[in-house]
Amino acid sequence: MKEVMVRPTHYWSSAGMLLALYVLLQPPELQGLVSSKPNVVIFLADDLGIGDLGCYGNNTVRTPNIDRLAKEGVKLTQHIAAAPVCTPSRAAFLTGRYPIRSGMDESNSYRVLQWLAGSGGLPPNETTFVKILKEQGYTTGLIGKWHLGVNCENRNDHCHHPLQHGFDYFYGMPFSMFGDCQITEPPEQDLPTRYKLWSFTKLIALAVFTLVAARLTHLVPVSWKIIFSIALFGFSFFISWFSSFGFIRFWNCILMKNYEITQQPMKVERAATLMLREAISFIERNKHGPFFLLVSFLHVHTPLVTTENFIGKSSHGLYGDNVEEMDWMVGKILDTLDNGHLTNSTLTYFTSDHGGHLEARKGNAQLGGWNGIYKGGKAMAGWEGGIRVPGLFRWTGMLPEGKIIDEPTSLMDIYPTLVHLAGGTLPQDRVIDGWNLMPLLWGSVQHSEHEFMFHYCGMHLHAVRWHQKDSGNVWKAHYVTPIFKPEGSGGCYETRFCPCSGEGVRHHDPPLLFDLSRDPSEATPLSPDTEPLFHTVLKRIDEAVEEHRRTLGPVPQQLSLYNIVWKPWLQPCCGTFPFCRCDKEKDNM
């Protein structure tokens, strides 16, 4: 089945005329600036709660540099991630599409890529906005976290690598931070996953033993090639299980520069310094532009590796220290733009991939973020705390200063916004779920283009948001919600995070209904007695769900068990496999 196109081809003509008029009213020096393509710097935090920033109401964590972006630009208060965990959210961000469209959401219990040497990842046939910017003459760079796959069939094919998705330069971590990356921390990989792998390994071993016996006794005409393939597959599962008890950092925690491994395992205590150095260097090398830089922070994902200068400096323990260090890094990069006279020619954007991680704890210490007034957190696709994230835009001289927009927007909107500013065109062979934000940021329109937003937890639709533009209401219907443990808490503290399905969720018929414009905390569900439009609203949302589902088609599942399991032939390795170890960064400090 082919995806059904739902996006109008020409949706920007009136806004384009407005931009032309705006340019004519500017001084000559600004006219020249606007007619050229802006540089773009994106700051993407990892697991940051919307309530962790001063500009979103926090008065105890110091974030002056990020707050400066809000003061000098536009702040979005209803900015939504397309998924509540890393891999699918980042896929949606880069493609402008719900992750279910590209197979980048779970089809079983695995919600993110589990191993760097898995075969799943961002499909090569997806067109990222970075590819389009590169085609329009941009020099493109990614510094930091990727977590969207590396290889498909062998350890050197790099089919999912950032350089295959439009980036000219990559320096950073192709996987993601885990507690396993820090030798002093206990393993963070999901325990149930380990036990499933071990059980599956034993089943495969039994199968191989049986086939060998049958082959030797001539009971079954099975070839040695098939037996060897099954045995190799089982061996990969065994290594996956074995590695999860202490050797993960050698397999998952590495640094890369383009296709070269520069540090294996990664020295996590040096990562922030190296990433900052690379980000500043990229800007200085490409200051004549146009350039695009994605600074994808390892902050503030556990294990919250923080340099000594920031340890113990905040009022919120190690988590606060980590947030304040990230803010300092943002400040250094903004200083680089200022010193290079690039501020007026650069669009800067700050966000997080999803909400703060409520279940991240060490004893009584909270290691995850604060989601403000919003219920829930990371891994919860329905509740606002899992998907409502910061959204800050600054483009000095082009965007208003200190403006606040309380309209539904999405991380997927960055795709059409940047494609437009770069002078490119959107792909016409697929559904793009984001919308160009420039008319809203400029103030030429008052309402977001989003009428409905669909909130998936894996492949399960948990909630739907309806932006009823004529009334100003923002309705939210929850079909499925996680069961908090302990009951009455704001998270699932008995597990690593809340599940999407099974015994850990509760189904609602009729759905729970909230009006976010009156109850953003989702504290009190509406009922037919308290809301006269109750049935009308739910009927319209149900219709929208059916319309949306007709635009979906079958795609290969990138997070299937086969794709996420560790495969020795895909393992990036510095040195001779399996003795992978190097440190090419030690002379660069």
C-alpha positions in Angstrom: 0.0 0.0 0.0 1.3 3.4 -0.9 1.0 6.4 1.5 -1.8 8.7 0.6 -0.7 12.3 0.0 -2.6 14.8 2.1 -0.4 17.9 1.9 -1.2 20.7 -0.5 1.7 21.4 -2.8 1.7 25.2 -2.5 0.9 26.3 1.0 3.3 29.2 1.3 2.4 31.6 -1.4 0.6 34.2 0.7 3.3 34.0 3.4 5.9 34.4 0.7 4.3 37.6 -0.5 4.2 38.8 3.1 8.0 38.1 3.5 8.7 40.0 0.3 6.7 43.0 1.7 8.5 42.7 5.0 11.9 42.7 3.3 11.1 45.9 1.3 10.3 47.7 4.5 13.7 46.8 6.1 16.9 48.8 5.8 19.1 47.9 2.8 21.5 45.9 4.9 18.7 43.7 6.3 17.2 43.3 2.8 20.4 41.7 1.7 20.4 39.4 4.7 16.8 38.2 4.3 17.3 37.5 0.6 20.2 35.1 1.4 19.9 31.8 3.2 20.3 32.0 6.9 22.7 29.8 8.8 20.9 27.5 11.2 22.1 26.2 14.6 19.8 23.7 16.4 20.3 22.7 20.0 18.7 19.4 20.8 18.8 18.3 24.4 18.3 14.7 25.5 15.6 14.0 28.1 15.2 17.6 29.2 12.0 18.5 31.1 10.2 21.6 29.9 10.1 22.7 33.6 13.9 22.7 33.9 14.4 26.0 32.2 14.1 29.5 33.7 12.1 30.8 30.7 9.5 28.1 31.3 9.1 28.9 35.0 12.0 27.3 36.8 13.5 29.7 39.4 16.0 27.3 41.0 18.1 26.0 38.1 20.3 28.6 36.4 19.9 28.6 32.6 20.7 32.2 31.6 22.0 31.4 28.1 19.0 29.3 27.0 16.7 31.9 28.6 18.4 34.5 26.5 17.1 32.8 23.4 13.5 33.2 24.8 14.2 36.9 25.6 15.7 37.7 22.2 13.3 35.5 20.2 10.0 33.5 20.2 8.9 31.0 22.8 6.5 28.2 22.0 4.5 26.9 24.9 2.7 24.0 23.2 5.6 22.5 21.3 5.2 18.7 21.0 7.5 15.8 20.3 6.2 13.1 17.9 7.3 10.4 20.3 8.2 10.2 24.0 11.5 8.3 23.6 14.7 9.0 21.7 15.0 7.0 18.6 11.4 7.5 17.2 11.4 11.2 18.2 14.6 12.0 16.5 13.5 10.1 13.4 10.3 12.2 13.2 12.3 15.4 13.8 14.6 14.7 10.8 12.0 13.4 8.5 9.0 15.6 9.4 6.9 12.4 9.6 5.4 10.4 12.4 7.8 7.6 13.1 5.2 5.0 12.3 5.5 6.0 8.7 9.1 5.1 8.5 9.0 2.0 10.7 10.9 3.8 13.4 8.6 2.9 16.2 8.3 -0.3 18.2 6.4 -3.4 16.9 7.1 -5.3 20.1 8.6 -4.3 23.5 11.7 -2.5 22.1 11.1 1.2 21.8 14.6 2.4 20.9 17.6 0.9 19.2 19.2 -1.3 21.8 22.6 -2.0 20.2 25.0 0.0 18.0 25.5 -3.3 16.1 21.9 -3.8 15.4 20.7 -3.6 11.8 17.7 -1.2 12.4 17.9 2.5 11.8 16.7 5.4 9.8 15.8 3.9 6.4 18.1 5.0 3.5 15.0 5.9 1.5 13.9 8.6 4.0 14.7 12.1 2.9 15.8 14.2 5.9 15.6 18.0 5.8 19.4 17.9 6.1 19.7 16.3 2.7 17.6 19.1 1.2 19.6 21.8 2.9 22.8 20.2 1.5 21.3 20.2 -2.0 20.6 23.9 -1.5 24.2 24.7 -0.9 24.4 24.3 2.9 27.4 22.8 4.7 25.9 20.5 7.2 27.2 19.1 10.5 26.1 17.0 13.4 27.9 17.2 16.7 26.8 14.8 19.5 24.2 12.0 19.7 22.8 10.1 16.7 20.9 6.9 18.0 19.4 6.2 14.6 21.5 3.3 13.5 24.8 2.8 11.6 25.1 -0.4 9.6 22.8 -2.8 7.7 24.7 -5.8 6.4 28.3 -5.4 7.4 30.3 -3.2 9.7 31.5 -0.9 6.9 28.3 -0.3 4.9 27.2 2.7 7.1 23.7 2.6 5.6 22.1 4.4 8.5 25.1 6.7 9.3 24.6 10.5 9.5 26.8 11.0 6.5 24.2 8.9 4.5 21.4 11.2 5.6 22.7 14.6 4.5 25.4 15.5 7.0 28.8 16.5 5.6 30.4 16.2 9.0 29.7 14.0 12.0 31.5 14.0 15.3 30.0 12.4 18.3 28.3 9.3 19.6 26.5 7.2 17.0 24.5 5.5 19.8 23.2 7.0 23.1 24.3 7.5 26.6 23.5 4.7 29.1 24.5 4.0 32.6 26.7 1.3 31.1 28.9 3.9 29.5 30.2 5.0 32.9 32.2 2.2 34.5 31.2 3.3 38.0 27.5 2.9 37.2 25.4 -0.3 37.2 24.1 -1.6 33.8 21.1 0.3 32.6 19.9 -2.0 29.8 16.4 -3.3 30.4 16.6 -6.5 32.6 13.5 -8.2 31.0 15.3 -7.7 27.7 18.4 -9.5 29.0 16.4 -12.5 30.3 14.4 -12.7 27.0 17.7 -12.8 25.1 19.2 -15.5 27.4 16.0 -17.6 27.1 16.0 -17.2 23.4 19.8 -18.1 23.3 19.1 -21.3 25.1 16.3 -22.2 22.7 18.5 -21.6 19.7 21.3 -23.7 21.3 18.9 -26.6 21.8 17.7 -26.2 18.2 21.3 -26.3 16.9 22.1 -29.4 19.0 19.0 -31.2 17.7 19.8 -30.3 14.1 23.4 -31.5 14.4 22.3 -34.8 15.9 19.7 -35.2 13.2 22.3 -34.4 10.5 24.8 -36.9 11.9 22.3 -39.7 12.2 20.8 -38.8 8.8 17.3 -38.3 10.2 16.9 -34.9 8.6 18.5 -33.8 5.4 19.6 -30.4 6.7 22.7 -28.7 5.4 25.6 -27.7 7.5 25.3 -24.1 6.1 21.8 -23.8 7.6 23.0 -25.2 10.9 26.0 -22.8 10.9 23.8 -19.8 10.2 21.4 -20.7 13.0 24.3 -21.2 15.4 25.8 -17.8 14.4 22.5 -16.2 15.0 22.3 -17.8 18.4 25.8 -16.7 19.2 24.8 -13.1 18.5 22.0 -13.5 21.0 24.4 -15.0 23.6 26.8 -12.0 23.1 23.9 -9.6 23.5 23.0 -11.3 26.8 26.6 -11.6 28.0 27.6 -8.1 27.0 24.6 -6.6 28.9 26.3 -7.6 32.2 29.4 -5.3 31.9 30.9 -5.1 28.4 28.3 -2.8 26.8 30.5 0.2 26.8 32.9 -1.4 24.4 30.1 -2.1 21.9 27.8 0.8 22.3 29.8 3.7 23.9 32.1 5.0 21.2 33.1 8.2 19.6 33.2 8.7 15.8 34.5 11.4 13.5 32.7 10.8 10.2 33.3 7.1 9.5 36.3 6.8 11.8 36.2 5.5 15.3 38.3 7.8 17.4 37.6 6.4 20.9 36.4 3.0 22.0 35.2 2.8 24.6 34.3 6.5 25.0 35.8 8.4 27.9 32.5 9.9 29.1 34.2 12.4 31.4 35.8 14.1 28.3 32.8 14.0 26.0 31.4 17.5 26.8 34.8 19.2 26.2 35.3 17.4 22.9 31.8 18.1 21.7 32.0 21.8 22.5 35.3 22.1 20.8 34.0 20.5 17.7 30.8 22.6 17.6 32.8 25.8 17.8 35.3 24.6 15.2 32.5 23.8 12.8 31.1 27.3 13.0 34.4 29.0 12.6 35.3 26.8 9.6 32.0 27.6 7.9 31.3 31.1 9.0 31.0 32.3 5.4 27.9 30.1 5.2 25.4 29.0 4.6 25.8 26.3 7.2 23.6 24.0 9.3 24.7 22.7 12.6 22.8 20.3 14.8 24.3 20.2 18.3 22.7 17.1 19.7 23.7 17.1 23.4 24.5 14.0 25.5 23.1 16.1 28.3 20.8 15.4 30.3 20.5 11.7 29.7 21.7 9.5 32.5 24.4 8.8 33.7 24.6 12.6 33.9 28.3 12.8 33.2 29.3 16.3 34.3 32.7 18.0 34.3 34.3 18.9 37.6 33.7 22.7 37.2 29.9 22.1 37.5 29.8 19.3 40.1 27.9 20.5 43.2 27.1 23.9 41.8 23.4 23.7 41.3 20.5 23.4 43.8 19.3 20.1 42.3 22.1 17.7 42.7 23.8 16.0 39.8 20.8 16.6 37.5 20.8 20.3 38.1 24.6 20.4 37.6 24.2 18.7 34.2 21.5 21.1 33.1 23.7 24.1 34.1 26.7 22.7 32.2 24.6 22.3 29.1 23.4 25.9 29.4 27.1 26.9 29.7 27.8 25.0 26.5 24.9 26.8 24.7 26.4 30.1 25.9 29.8 29.3 24.5 28.3 28.5 21.1 26.2 31.6 21.1 29.4 33.6 22.0 31.0 32.1 18.9 28.2 33.3 16.7 28.4 36.8 18.3 32.2 37.0 18.0 32.0 35.9 14.3 29.3 38.6 13.6 26.9 35.7 12.7 24.0 36.5 15.1 21.9 38.4 12.6 22.4 35.8 9.9 21.7 32.8 12.0 18.4 31.2 13.0 18.9 29.5 16.3 16.5 26.9 17.8 16.5 25.1 21.1 14.4 22.0 22.0 14.4 18.6 23.7 13.6 15.2 22.1 10.9 14.5 24.7 10.1 15.1 28.4 12.1 14.5 31.5 12.6 11.0 32.8 10.7 10.6 36.0 11.8 7.0 36.8 15.5 7.9 36.6 16.6 7.6 40.2 19.6 6.5 42.3 18.4 5.7 45.8 16.4 8.8 46.9 18.1 11.1 44.4 16.1 12.1 41.3 18.3 11.9 38.2 15.5 12.9 35.7 14.0 16.2 34.8 11.0 18.2 35.9 8.1 18.6 33.5 6.5 21.5 35.3 2.7 21.5 35.6 2.4 18.7 33.1 1.5 15.1 34.0 3.8 12.2 33.2 7.2 12.1 31.6 9.5 10.3 29.2 8.1 7.2 27.5 4.5 8.4 28.0 3.1 9.5 24.7 -0.3 10.7 25.9 0.3 12.8 29.0 1.8 16.2 28.2 4.8 15.7 30.5 6.2 13.1 28.0 5.9 15.1 24.8 5.6 18.8 25.6 9.1 20.3 25.2 10.8 23.7 25.0 10.7 25.5 21.7 12.8 28.6 21.4 13.6 30.4 18.1 15.9 33.4 17.7 16.7 35.2 14.5 17.9 38.7 15.4 16.3 41.3 13.2 13.9 38.9 11.6 11.9 37.5 14.4 10.2 39.5 17.2 11.8 39.5 20.6 10.1 38.2 23.7 7.1 36.8 21.8 5.1 33.9 23.3 3.0 31.6 21.1 0.5 29.2 22.7 -0.5 27.3 19.6 0.1 23.6 19.0 3.4 23.1 17.1 5.6 20.1 16.6 9.3 19.1 16.3 8.2 17.8 12.9 7.6 21.4 11.8 11.3 22.1 11.7 11.5 20.1 8.4 9.2 22.3 6.2 10.4 25.4 8.0 14.0 24.9 7.1 13.3 23.6 3.7 11.4 26.8 2.9 14.1 29.0 4.3 16.7 27.2 2.3 14.8 27.6 -0.9 14.0 23.9 -1.3 10.8 22.0 -2.0 9.1 19.4 0.1 9.1 15.8 -1.2 6.0 15.1 -3.1 6.1 11.3 -2.9 5.3 11.0 0.8 3.3 12.5 3.6 5.0 15.3 5.5 3.3 15.8 8.9 5.0 19.0 9.8 4.1 22.6 8.8 6.1 25.7 8.0 6.3 27.7 11.2 7.5 31.0 9.7 4.1 32.6 9.2 3.3 31.8 12.9 6.6 33.0 14.1 6.3 36.3 12.1 2.7 36.8 13.2 1.2 36.8 9.8 -1.2 34.1 10.9 -2.6 33.6 14.4 -3.2 29.9 14.4 -1.0 26.9 13.9 -1.7 24.8 10.8 -2.1 21.7 13.0 -5.7 20.7 13.4 -5.1 17.2 14.8 -2.0 15.7 16.3 -1.6 12.0 17.0 0.3 10.8 20.0 1.8 7.3 19.5 3.4 5.1 22.1 5.3 2.8 19.9 2.8 1.7 17.3 -0.1 2.2 19.7 -2.2 5.3 19.4 -2.6 6.6 23.0 -4.1 10.1 22.5 -5.2 12.6 19.9 -5.1 16.4 20.2 -7.7 18.5 18.3 -7.0 22.2 17.8 -10.5 23.6 17.3 -9.4 26.9 15.7 -12.8 28.6 15.6 -13.3 28.3 19.3 -9.7 28.3 20.5 -10.1 25.1 22.4 -7.5 22.4 22.4 -9.1 19.1 23.1 -7.2 16.0 24.1 -8.7 12.5 24.0 -6.8 9.6 25.8 -7.6 6.1 24.5 -4.8 4.5 26.5 -2.9 5.7 29.6 -0.1 4.0 31.6 -0.9 2.6 35.0 1.3 4.5 37.5 3.1 2.5 40.0 2.8 3.1 42.9 -0.8 4.2 42.3 -1.2 7.9 42.4 2.4 8.7 41.5 3.4 10.5 38.4 5.4 7.6 36.9 6.1 3.9 36.8 8.8 3.7 39.4 8.8 -0.1 39.6 10.1 -0.3 36.0 12.6 1.7 33.9 9.7 3.6 32.3 6.0 3.1 31.5 5.0 0.6 28.8 2.9 1.2 25.8 0.7 -1.9 26.0 -0.1 -5.0 28.0 -0.9 -5.2 31.7 0.8 -1.9 32.3 -1.7 0.3 30.6 -5.4 1.1 31.0 -7.8 1.4 28.0 -10.6 4.0 28.1 -14.0 3.7 26.4 -15.1 6.4 26.1 -11.7 8.1 26.0 -10.6 10.5 28.8 -11.3 14.0 27.4 -9.5 17.2 28.5 -9.6 20.8 27.3 -5.9 21.7 27.4 -6.8 25.4 26.9 -8.5 25.3 30.4 -6.8 22.4 32.0 -3.2 22.0 30.7 -2.3 19.8 33.7 -4.9 17.3 32.6 -6.1 17.1 36.1 -9.9 16.7 35.6 -11.4 14.6 32.8 -14.5 16.0 31.2 -17.8 14.2 31.1 -21.1 14.6 29.3 -22.4 16.3 32.5 -19.6 18.8 32.7 -19.0 19.4 28.9 -22.0 19.8 26.6 -19.8 19.1 23.5 -18.4 15.9 25.0 -19.9 13.5 22.4 -19.5 15.9 19.5 -15.8 16.4 20.2 -15.1 12.7 20.6 -17.0 11.9 17.4 -14.9 14.4 15.4 -11.7 13.0 16.9 -12.7 9.5 16.0 -13.3 10.6 12.4 -9.9 12.2 12.3 -8.3 9.0 13.5 -9.9 7.1 10.7 -8.8 9.7 8.2 -5.2 9.5 9.5 -5.1 5.7 9.4 -6.0 5.8 5.8 -2.7 7.7 5.1 -0.6 4.9 6.7 1.0 2.1 4.7 3.0 -1.0 5.7 6.7 -0.4 6.0 9.7 -2.6 7.3 9.9 -2.4 11.1 13.3 -1.0 12.0 12.8 -1.9 15.7 11.9 -5.6 15.2 13.6 -8.2 17.4 15.9 -9.1 14.5 16.9 -5.5 13.8 17.6 -4.5 17.4 19.6 -7.6 18.4 23.5 -7.4 18.6 25.1 -8.8 15.4 28.9 -9.3 15.6 29.4 -8.7 11.9 27.9 -5.2 12.3 29.9 -4.1 15.3 31.9 -1.0 14.6 35.4 -1.8 15.8 38.6 0.2 16.3 41.3 -2.5 16.0 40.9 -6.2 15.4 37.5 -7.6 16.2 36.6 -8.6 18.9 39.5 -6.8 20.6 38.1 -3.3 19.9 39.9 -0.6 21.7 41.6 2.8 20.8 41.9 6.4 21.9 42.8 8.7 19.1 41.6 11.7 21.1 44.3 11.6 23.8 46.6 13.9 21.8 43.8 16.4 21.0 43.0 17.7 24.4 
